[in-house]
Amino acid sequence: MYEDFILPDIGEGIVECEVVTWYVQEGEAVLEDQVIADVMTDKVTVEIPALHNGILTKHYYQQGEIAKVGKPLYQIQIEGLTAVTTQTTMESKQAILPQLEEQTVCSQQPLQKVQEQDYPQRALATPAVRRIAREQQIDLLQVQGSGKGGRVLKEDLTQHQALHAPAEACVETATSTQHNRVENISGIRAAMAKQMTAANQIPHFTYVDELNLNKLAKLRAQLKPALAEQGIQLSFLPFFMKALALAITEFPILNAKLNADCTEISYLADVNIGIAMDTPIGLLVPNIKSVQTKSILHIAQELTALIAQARSGKLSREQLTGGTITLSNIGALGGTVATPIINGNEMAICALGKLQRLPRFNKKGKVRQQQLMNLCWSGDHRVLDGGTIARFNNLWRSYLEQPETMLLQLN
């Protein structure tokens, strides 16, 4: 018989996704659980399996097209059956949801392996790299990947083109007219465009202050070597996050959410602090859950693992959802002041400027070198006012400038 695979809602009410790759072409045989295609939502790439042995008879979408939830994705002729029917959404959803729990952003590992000859050979690459390769007609299997595990990066595509370009093309480059390049916005970049457009409808206000890190820098320098031996990176962020959770106990409005029509405020029990990260596939904001219950050591351990997962494209859906307040460490890339846009339905976000050694007058009027960082808050002006942010920031800053005071607040 012939069955249509109906694309299910694969999480958080997703209504559409991009077909990234077809691994089985029309007319080819497939085995049950064999990966048929990769589809990419706003946050994750999901492998679509075959539910039965048979022959794939039809693709309803081409690579790069947007597939709709509730509509057929592909058709398969099932071996040994003759009746004609349509595959139900429930059956296909039950087949996909267990995968969604295990698959992570841009993960290319199949959930269940069959004999090697049953799968097409696949190159390791993110969806963005696959799209560029498809547009430029580059066979990824012919590209030497320089990323972890042989993953093909964008730079590898550029180098591959340079090495394999015809000699005459190099001559023509100097005289030929440059052409504009058009690229579809999809995946993480499309998600950011939608989310930031929606977030920008919130009336923002920005508050900037200066943080003195002299004492915290000394404390970190004392603790850092011992943790490095355990493979734990101790940056300033674990201190910032713990101090933030402590300050929120006095200002719970900073860890709240508004309902859709701005008639109710929900005060959240858990402080789930998001960290804006610049990853190979774009801006992602994973978060560490329940920071108020964790030690600085525990936060540092989780943050070290989170950064490694982000760099390798292995963040899970759970890590990318549920944040309640966000820190953006933009200063790690450069810049002293930023005006960040609030992430999702949160109340506030703080951008951390780069650490600078600058001259300042001490209490005796003498100039001394200080380690300073700008704190740049953006708040939801529908609920927060400047006075609330200022008082909250003063408390948070006091914990960081006098780190020993945090000990009095720890459980």
C-alpha positions in Angstrom: 0.0 0.0 0.0 1.0 3.6 -0.3 1.3 5.8 2.8 1.9 9.5 3.3 4.2 10.5 6.2 2.4 13.5 7.8 4.8 16.0 9.3 3.8 16.3 13.0 4.2 19.2 15.4 7.7 18.4 16.7 7.8 20.8 19.5 6.6 24.2 20.9 3.8 24.6 18.3 6.2 24.7 15.3 4.0 25.2 12.2 6.7 24.9 9.5 10.3 23.7 9.0 12.8 23.7 6.2 13.7 20.5 4.3 17.5 20.6 4.6 18.5 17.3 3.0 16.8 14.3 1.3 18.9 11.2 1.9 16.6 8.9 -0.1 15.5 9.8 -3.6 12.2 8.9 -5.3 12.2 5.3 -6.4 14.9 4.2 -3.9 14.3 1.4 -1.4 14.3 2.2 2.3 14.4 0.2 5.6 12.4 0.8 8.7 14.1 3.5 10.9 16.4 4.6 8.0 16.9 8.4 8.0 14.9 9.8 5.0 15.5 13.5 5.5 16.7 16.3 7.8 14.3 19.1 8.6 15.3 22.2 10.5 13.0 24.2 12.8 13.8 27.5 14.4 15.9 25.8 17.0 16.8 22.2 16.1 17.5 19.9 13.2 15.5 16.7 13.3 16.1 13.5 11.4 12.9 12.1 9.8 12.9 8.2 9.7 11.1 5.6 7.6 8.3 4.0 9.5 8.3 0.8 7.3 10.4 -1.1 4.7 9.4 -0.1 1.2 10.0 2.2 -1.8 10.0 6.0 -1.4 7.7 7.1 -4.2 7.3 10.8 -3.8 8.9 13.9 -2.2 6.3 16.5 -1.5 8.9 19.2 -1.0 12.3 19.9 -2.5 15.5 20.7 -0.5 15.3 24.2 0.7 11.6 24.4 0.6 9.4 25.0 3.7 7.3 22.0 4.8 4.1 22.6 6.7 3.1 20.7 9.9 0.0 18.5 9.2 0.8 18.1 5.5 2.5 15.1 3.8 6.3 15.2 3.7 6.9 12.0 1.6 5.1 9.0 0.3 6.2 5.4 0.6 5.0 2.1 -0.9 5.1 -0.4 1.9 6.4 -3.9 1.0 3.9 -6.8 0.8 0.7 -4.7 1.1 -1.7 -3.6 -1.6 -4.4 -1.5 0.1 -4.2 2.3 -0.2 -4.3 4.4 2.9 -2.9 7.6 4.5 -0.5 7.6 7.4 -1.9 9.4 10.4 -0.4 12.4 12.1 -0.4 10.6 15.5 1.7 7.7 14.2 4.3 9.9 12.6 4.4 12.1 15.7 5.0 9.1 18.0 7.9 8.2 15.7 9.5 11.6 15.8 9.0 12.8 19.5 11.4 10.2 21.0 14.1 11.5 18.6 13.5 15.1 19.6 14.3 14.3 23.2 17.8 13.0 22.1 18.6 15.1 19.1 20.4 18.4 19.5 21.0 21.5 17.4 22.7 20.5 14.2 23.4 16.9 15.5 24.2 14.7 12.5 24.2 11.3 14.5 21.4 8.8 13.5 19.5 7.5 16.4 19.5 3.9 15.3 22.1 2.4 13.1 21.5 -0.2 10.4 24.1 -1.8 8.1 26.4 0.8 6.7 25.5 0.1 3.1 21.9 1.0 3.8 22.7 4.7 4.4 24.0 7.1 1.9 27.5 8.4 2.9 27.1 11.7 4.7 29.4 14.6 5.4 29.4 16.3 8.8 28.2 19.9 8.4 25.7 22.3 9.9 22.5 23.1 7.9 23.8 26.5 7.0 27.0 25.0 5.5 24.8 22.4 3.6 22.7 25.2 2.2 25.7 27.1 0.9 27.2 24.0 -0.6 23.9 23.2 -2.3 23.6 26.8 -3.7 27.2 26.7 -5.0 26.9 23.1 -6.3 29.7 21.7 -4.1 29.7 18.0 -3.1 30.4 18.0 0.6 31.9 14.6 0.4 34.7 16.1 -1.7 35.5 18.8 0.9 38.2 18.2 3.6 36.6 19.3 6.9 38.7 21.1 9.4 36.2 21.1 12.2 35.9 18.7 15.1 35.4 15.1 13.8 36.0 16.2 10.2 33.0 18.6 10.2 32.9 20.9 7.2 33.0 24.6 8.0 32.2 27.6 5.8 35.9 28.3 5.5 36.4 24.8 4.1 34.0 25.6 1.3 35.9 28.7 0.4 39.2 26.9 0.4 37.8 24.1 -1.6 36.5 26.5 -4.3 39.9 28.3 -4.4 41.8 25.0 -4.9 39.5 23.6 -7.5 38.7 26.7 -9.5 39.9 26.5 -13.2 43.0 28.5 -13.9 41.3 30.7 -16.4 38.8 31.7 -13.8 41.6 33.3 -11.8 42.4 35.5 -14.7 38.8 36.5 -15.3 38.3 37.5 -11.7 40.3 40.7 -12.0 38.2 42.0 -14.9 34.7 40.4 -14.4 31.9 42.4 -12.8 31.0 41.4 -9.3 27.4 40.1 -8.8 25.1 40.5 -5.8 24.4 37.2 -3.9 20.9 36.4 -2.6 20.6 34.1 0.3 17.4 32.8 2.0 16.9 33.7 5.7 16.1 30.5 7.5 17.0 28.4 10.5 18.6 30.1 13.5 18.9 33.4 11.6 15.2 33.4 10.7 14.3 32.5 14.3 16.4 35.5 15.5 14.8 37.8 13.0 11.3 36.8 14.2 12.1 36.9 17.9 14.0 40.2 17.8 11.2 41.8 15.7 8.6 40.7 18.3 10.9 41.8 21.2 11.5 45.2 19.7 7.7 45.9 20.2 8.4 46.0 23.9 9.2 49.5 25.2 12.8 49.3 26.2 14.9 51.6 28.4 18.6 51.3 29.0 20.6 51.8 32.2 24.4 51.8 32.2 26.7 51.6 35.2 30.3 50.9 36.0 31.5 47.8 37.9 34.9 47.7 39.8 36.3 44.1 39.6 39.5 44.6 41.5 38.6 42.3 44.5 36.7 39.8 42.4 39.6 39.5 40.0 42.0 38.7 42.9 39.5 36.0 44.2 39.1 34.5 40.8 42.9 34.3 40.3 43.2 32.4 43.6 40.5 29.9 42.7 41.2 29.4 39.0 44.3 27.1 39.1 42.6 24.5 41.3 39.5 24.3 39.1 41.6 24.2 36.0 43.1 21.0 37.2 39.6 19.5 37.2 38.9 20.8 33.7 36.7 23.6 34.9 37.1 27.1 33.4 36.4 29.8 36.1 35.5 33.0 34.3 33.7 35.9 35.9 30.3 34.7 34.7 29.6 32.1 37.5 30.1 34.9 40.1 27.9 37.3 38.0 25.2 34.6 37.8 25.2 33.7 41.4 25.2 37.3 42.5 22.3 37.9 40.0 20.2 35.1 41.6 20.9 36.5 45.1 19.8 40.0 44.1 16.7 38.7 42.5 15.5 37.4 45.9 15.2 41.1 46.9 13.8 42.2 43.5 11.6 39.3 42.2 10.0 41.6 39.6 13.3 41.0 37.6 12.4 37.3 37.4 8.9 37.5 36.2 6.8 37.3 33.0 3.8 39.2 31.7 0.8 37.5 30.1 -0.2 38.3 26.5 -2.5 41.2 27.3 -0.4 42.7 30.1 -3.0 42.1 32.8 -1.0 39.6 35.0 2.5 39.2 36.2 3.8 35.7 37.0 6.7 35.7 39.6 8.9 32.7 38.8 10.4 30.6 41.5 13.4 29.4 39.5 16.1 31.8 38.3 17.1 30.3 34.9 19.9 32.6 33.6 20.5 32.7 29.9 23.9 33.3 28.4 23.9 34.9 24.9 26.4 33.0 22.8 28.0 33.6 19.4 28.0 30.1 17.9 29.0 28.8 14.4 25.3 28.6 13.5 24.3 32.0 14.9 23.2 33.6 18.1 21.9 31.1 20.7 20.8 31.8 24.3 21.1 28.6 26.3 20.4 28.9 30.0 21.4 27.3 33.3 18.4 26.2 35.4 17.7 27.0 39.1 20.9 29.1 39.6 19.5 30.2 43.0 20.1 26.6 44.3 23.6 26.1 42.9 27.1 26.9 44.2 29.5 29.0 42.2 31.5 25.7 41.5 28.4 24.0 40.2 27.6 26.9 38.0 31.1 27.0 36.6 30.9 23.2 35.8 27.6 23.6 34.0 28.8 26.7 32.1 32.0 25.0 31.0 29.9 22.1 29.6 27.4 24.5 28.0 30.1 26.5 26.1 31.6 23.2 24.8 28.2 22.0 23.6 27.4 25.3 21.9 30.7 25.3 20.0 30.2 21.8 18.8 26.5 22.4 17.9 25.2 20.0 20.5 22.9 22.2 22.6 19.6 20.5 23.5 16.1 21.9 23.2 15.7 22.0 26.9 18.9 24.0 27.3 17.5 26.6 24.8 14.1 27.1 26.5 12.8 28.3 29.8 15.2 31.2 30.5 14.0 33.9 32.8 16.7 36.6 32.6 19.7 37.0 30.3 23.4 38.1 30.4 25.1 39.0 27.1 28.9 38.9 27.4 29.4 41.0 24.4 32.6 42.5 25.9 34.4 39.2 25.2 34.3 40.2 21.5 35.0 43.9 22.1 33.0 47.0 22.9 32.3 48.8 26.1 28.6 49.7 25.9 25.7 48.0 24.2 21.9 48.4 24.2 20.7 44.8 24.2 17.2 43.7 23.2 15.2 41.8 25.8 15.2 38.0 25.1 11.7 36.6 24.6 9.2 37.3 27.3 11.7 38.2 30.0 11.9 41.4 32.0 15.5 42.4 31.5 18.8 41.7 29.9 22.3 42.9 30.8 25.1 43.3 28.3 28.6 43.1 29.9 31.2 45.4 28.3 34.9 44.4 28.0 37.1 44.5 31.1 39.4 47.6 31.0 42.2 48.9 33.1 41.5 52.6 33.6 42.6 55.4 36.0 40.2 56.4 38.7 40.4 58.6 41.8 40.3 56.7 45.1 38.7 58.1 48.3 41.9 60.0 49.1 41.9 61.7 45.7 44.8 59.8 44.3 44.7 58.2 40.9 44.8 54.4 40.9 44.5 51.8 38.2 41.2 50.0 38.4 39.7 47.0 36.6 36.4 48.2 35.3 33.5 46.9 33.2 30.3 48.6 32.0 27.0 47.0 32.9 24.3 47.8 30.3 20.7 46.9 31.3 17.7 46.9 29.0 14.4 46.7 30.9 10.7 46.2 30.0 9.3 49.7 30.6 5.8 48.3 30.7 6.6 47.0 34.2 10.0 48.2 35.2 11.1 51.7 35.9 14.5 53.3 36.1 14.5 53.4 39.9 13.9 49.6 40.2 16.7 48.8 37.8 19.0 51.2 39.5 18.4 49.8 43.0 18.6 46.2 41.7 21.8 46.9 39.9 23.3 48.5 43.0 22.7 45.4 45.0 24.0 43.1 42.3 27.1 45.3 41.9 27.7 45.4 45.6 27.9 41.6 45.7 30.5 41.6 42.9 32.6 44.5 44.2 32.6 43.0 47.7 32.4 39.3 46.9 32.8 38.4 50.6 29.3 39.8 51.2 27.8 37.0 49.1 28.9 34.5 51.7 26.3 36.0 54.1 23.5 35.3 51.7 24.4 31.7 50.7 22.4 28.8 52.1 
